[in-house]
Every structure is written in structure tokens, then in C-alpha cells.
Amino acid sequence: MKCFKNRYNNLSYIIFTILSLFSISLIFNNNVWFDEAYTLSLIQHNYSEVIEILKSDMHPPLYFISLKFFCEIFGYSIPITKAFSVLGYIATLSLGLTVIKKHFGRKTSTVYMLTVGAIPMSLYFSVQQRSYQWSIFFVTLCFTEALLFLENHGTRHCVIFVITALFAAYNHIYALLAVGVIFIFVNIYAFVKDGKLIKAIILSDISIIIGYFPWIFPLLYQTESASGSFWLKSVEPLSIIVFISGVVISAVILTKKGNRKLPIIFAIISILSIQIIGLIVTAFICPLYIARYSVVVSGIFALLIAFGTKNIKVKFKKSLCILLCVINIICAIATGMFEYNSSMNKFFDRFDKIISPSNTFIYCDSSFGILSYYYPENTHICTYSEPWFVAFDNIECINKNELSNKIPPNDTVWFVKNELTKTPEYIQSNFDLELVDSFKCDFNTFNVYLAKK
């Protein structure tokens, strides 16, 4: 019996190690897309400037100032910034070996870790130079500690619950929404089901309000600003697909009577509420929600699967674990092919032979963030502006009507745009465009034109 337990325990560590290595293997490349280029440019500013710039954008500051501090220790490079996100992924997996295994058992922890890795795009977000992965960690730990507090009444769980909620809220605006839902559930549960928790919950509410108060006014400004200028124009079809998938999985889990308990109900509400709120706001008020924002609750989803399959037959659980292992391998291969994008490397090999530092780039969409990162010595002109563009030090934003006067007559000019972006009339009227090359970056393809006056 003891031998069996040791073997099962070793299996948990093997799974953790392999899944961690999958993520680590993805950092050794030099590919970035617009949002990542924004991150890399932003952290070049000092700490106070980072916070000021973020006040005009839709991001709380914790991830960016933490990443900047990390880079000041280990260096500013793409693998280092990717490694910071990988640490968040490893931390999320490690919950399976620590909190989850201790309180819910080895089998639950194993299914949890395998599900974390098998969630579509999980490895993709694990190396994104964005706040998603650390948001997943903080939201997952916040949920877990809130659940343990409701079940065990432990003061330590309550304290960790509040601290991780604050960390999540300062990391991403949808992580704020996620922990807001968690707090609402905990409050309702305390006042309706367990009066012994009320005093601690009230103190927790006060603590979270005081702790987040410094960012309340920037948040209100960001929300007002985004409502008028956010790039999304309507409900994203993928967000509906993700929501329906969550509803179906939740319904299947709840068909088993033994699953209609606090951990599973709490998880389902936490997962679906953020999507329902996002979809309602997007459909009836202002488009502000896309599917990838729901990734902040992916750790809770992994817990839902682990809780929901806890009491199924051993044979079926083994089959599930084998299936999750296969999906993890497929995800690792697919994400590796995506991250080690040969299209960009081949493009730079060709383009470096014809570009010179004296050339000028002009843009009418977000493509400016990509090539301004790879060619920092060149002149980069963008024909539109947002307040947070100041994060890019080498971008000059001008009025589109001034474009013809801004370009020297004999200068070599490159016009770059997303292939889905319609070429503006003011570009066509000022230049003859000759398509020279194209490259794929993240999920988009960009065209590079030689622009002749």
C-alpha cells in the first residue's frame, strides 16, 4: 500500500515536471506580436512612467512593474520576459502539488494539472508577454482559498483569499471581475448559509476596498475611455462558443447528483458569471469582451473538471487521464510550431538585405508596434494616435493630412499593414504601392509595400 502511494506521488511530480518543461521549451525564440511589443516597450520606461502610461490604457500595473523588476535582475530580452510568464504557469501547476493535493487528494491534483495543460491555448498564454498567466494563478489561488475558507473557517485561508484577490485585481481588469464574482458568492454564502463567517467576510470586504482604492479612479477613467475607443465592434463568435461549451460541460457534471455540492457549484458560477457579464456588456452596452479574457478562470475550470470527475469509476478516470495526456502532447507540438514561427524569420532574412536605417516606415494600424520593435533605428510614422502610444518611444504619431509633408522626396518608404486592414484613401493618394513581402505574426498576416511618391 505504501509503495502504491509513493508511486502515485512520484507520478504527480513527473506530470508537473513534464508540463513545466513543455512551457519552458517555448521561450527560446524572438517572435513578438503587437501587444507583446507594447509590453517590451512599456517596461523600458521608469516605474512612475509605467504607471502613468497604464492609467490611459486598460491595464492595472502589477504585471508590468513586476516584469520590469524581474528584467532589471535578469536582463531585458524576449526569452527572459517569456520566462516570467512561464513562472506563472509553473506556479499554477504547482497548486496541484501543494494546496489542491493537501486538501482535495492526489487524484484530484493529478486531474487538475493535466487539465491545466490540456486547455486549448494554455501553453500559448504560458509564454505570452502579457498579464494573463499570472492572472490565472492569482484567480485560481483566490478561488481555492475562498473555497477552503467557506468549508474550514480558517483565518489563514481568509487572509490568503484577500491578498490573492488584490493581486489578481491589480493584474488584469477581467481578473478583477473574476475575484469580484468570487467575493459576491462568498458574501451571499456567509449571510445565507453560515453566519459564523459574516464578521470575517465584512473585514475582507473592507480590506479589498481599501487595498484597491488607489486604482479605482484610473479604472473608472480607463472604462470610460475604452467605451468610446475599444477596437472590438461587436460580439466575438468565439466568445459565444466558449460560453456554450462551458454551459454544456457544467450541465454534464451536474447531471450526477453527487456533484451538486459547494465546490462544483462555486466553480461553475465563478466560470460562467464572468462570461455572462462580458457578453451582456458587449451585446447591450459596449463591445469590451473577447474569449481570451475568460482565460483568467481557466484554473478554476481545471478544478471543476477535477472535482466533477472525483467520484467516477476508476476505469473511466484512467481513460480520462490518458486522453488528457494525449491532448497535452498535441498542444505542446502545436504551440511549439506556432511559437517558433518560421514565417517571421524567413521574412527578416529577406528584408534585412534591402532595408537600411535611413528608411521610413508608415502605418495606419497596429502593425507599427511590431516592426518598430525589430527596427528601432528607423523612422516610424503612425497616422493615428491613442494616449498609451507614448509607451513606444520611437513612434511618431501625426495627422494623416500632414503625411505628404512629412516624407522627404528621396526617402525610401515602407508601408506596412495587416492584410485585413483596408488601405486608406490618404495612403493611396500619396503613394504608389508595390507589394514586396509579407509575414505572419501571431494570428495575423502583414503586408509590406514599397511606397513610391
Secondary structure, DSSP 8 states (H G I E B T S, - for coil): -HHHHHHHHHHHHHHHHHHHHHHHTT-S-----HHHHHHHHHTTS-HHHHHHHHTTTT--SHHHHHHHHHHHHH-SSHHHHHHHHHHHHHHHHHHHHTHHHHHH-HHHHHHHHHHHHHSTTHHHHHT-SSSHHHHHHHHHHHHHHHHHHHHH--HHHHHHHHHHHHHHHTT-HHHHHHHHHHHHHHHHHHHHT-GGGHHHHHHHHHHHHHHHGGGHHHHHHHHHHHHHH-S--S--HHHHHHHHHHHHHHHHHHTSGGG-SHHHHHHHHHHHHHHHHHHHHHHHT-----GGGGGGGHHHHHHHHHHHTTTS-HHHHHHHHHHHHHHHHHHHHHHHHHHS-HHHHHHHHHHTTT--TT-EEEESSTTHHHHHHH-TTSEEEESS--GGGGG-TTEEE--GGGHHHHS-TT--EEEEEETTS---HHHHHH-EEEEEEEEEETTEEEEEEEEE-
